[in-house]
Amino acid sequence: MSKLFLSIKMAWLSLVEHRRRTILLGSAIAIVTSLFVLLTALATGVLRTMTDSAVSITSGHINVNGFYKLQKSSTAPIMLEYEKIAQVVKQTVPEMDFMVQRGRGGGRLVAQSNSADAVVTGIDAANERFLRDGLHIIGGRFEDIATRNSTLLFEKQAKDLDVKVGDMITFKTETVRGVVNTADLRVVAIARDVGPLSDSNALTSIETLRAIYQVRSGVTGMLQIHVKEQHVAKIPMLAEHLRQALKQQKFEVMQAKGVNFWQKLEDTTSEDWTGQKLDVSTWQDEVLSMMWTFSSLRIVSTLSLGILLLVTVVGVTNSFFVSVRERTREIGTLRAIGMQRGAVARLFLVEAGLLGLLGGFAGAALGTTVAWVINAVHVEVPETVRIVVLRDTLQLIPEGGTFVQSVIIMVLVAAVAAYYPARRAARCKPIDAMSHFV
């Protein structure tokens, strides 16, 4: 242990003596580390936004979806006698935090000057904890959705329809029995967009949606199950457990598929059966089409960081080769007074590791600080970029684990880069090294 402490001390003195090289290499390592922290924080922010948007607007952590076929040729997104299914959920998933019901509908919204296709979701506003907290209302009040024949639109929809709070729009759809029905809805609130999930989604009360589709009070579209935070990692296992429990209670349950609800709705239309089937899905299933955003960002980040790390390795290696040449007589003196080859190599490796530690720590601190500043000033992004970051402002989430990971990576990268120069230094013969002139 004393040899290691001695190597650290000598490495520190060497870094101080060659401060110009230390500052240049340390700055390069710090820049790479800060970029690593920022890109990781951006990816984490996108994933967090995707998760929050999914579990507040379109999905719970786990969902029980209803599919009902009155005729073989058409499928309706409804669930009969949902109270019985909810009871099975409560008994099977003790990890549940809370559960909400949602109605599903689709049709066309018609305003005075424009119209647009839309997915209309029926909600119980009083119990929508995540939804209420997750939406940024820019006009009207969220609570007013509980009023009969009212609706909440998102910013892009309101702009496309050219409506504002207080205006009337008409929702036109087809009921389960194939009858075209319409309802006049008053816009009581407008919320800020939350990426692609809100592009064609409108909200109304569950009672209003039941009236439009002419179904009784025991009918809904889906049950959204939100689990406690400490159990989020177990969501796939909990979903499979719930699927088996529903089967044991004699419910017809569909096989697990890695597609979202609307794809399943389209697929079931061509299947030869009538009656009701249930499907259990997770939030990842419901936003599968959006995961390309996160995956693409990860790939680009990994490639960029790989190139930067390669440049760092080349730079550190060349610098230490130069350092070994400049310090040949110093190495010869150390060898002449009894320092073994392993100790010489260890000295250079410790010096490189110490350089990586200092540069990595400074870069991680810089990247974390920049992320906090960006979050604090709410940097707005262009509309084209919102497709990637899924929000109108940048959200960077630096995590403590990333901070530590980035520093460790830089220490290892610096040590690996100095390995061959260290071996070269260790192979120097004392007599040749001491007679060397730079």
Sequence and secondary structure as in RCSB ss.txt:
>XXXX:A:sequence
MSKLFLSIKMAWLSLVEHRRRTILLGSAIAIVTSLFVLLTALATGVLRTMTDSAVSITSGHINVNGFYKLQKSST
APIMLEYEKIAQVVKQTVPEMDFMVQRGRGGGRLVAQSNSADAVVTGIDAANERFLRDGLHIIGGRFEDIATRNS
TLLFEKQAKDLDVKVGDMITFKTETVRGVVNTADLRVVAIARDVGPLSDSNALTSIETLRAIYQVRSGVTGMLQI
HVKEQHVAKIPMLAEHLRQALKQQKFEVMQAKGVNFWQKLEDTTSEDWTGQKLDVSTWQDEVLSMMWTFSSLRIV
STLSLGILLLVTVVGVTNSFFVSVRERTREIGTLRAIGMQRGAVARLFLVEAGLLGLLGGFAGAALGTTVAWVIN
AVHVEVPETVRIVVLRDTLQLIPEGGTFVQSVIIMVLVAAVAAYYPARRAARCKPIDAMSHFV
>XXXX:A:secstr
 HHHHHHHHHHHHHHHHTHHHHHHHHHHHHHHHHHHHHHHHHHHHHHHHHHHHIIIII  SEEEEEEEEEETTEE
E  BSSHHHHHHHHHHH TTEEEEEEEEEEEEEEE SS EEEEEEEEE GGG HHHHHH  EEEE GGGGGSTTE
EEEEHHHHHHHT  TT EEEEEEE TTS EEEEEEEEEEEE   GGGGTTEEEEEHHHHHHHHT  TT BSEEEE
EE GGGGGGHHHHHHHHHHHHHHTT  B    SS HHHHHHHHHTSS  EEEEEEEEHHHHTGGGHHHHHHHHHH
HHHHHHHHHHHHHHHHHHHHHHHHHHTHHHHHHHHHTT  HHHHHHHHHHHHHHHHHHHHHHHHHHHHHHHHHHH
HHT B  HHHHHHHSSSB      HHHHHHHHHHHHHHHHHHTHHHHHHHHT  HHHHHT   
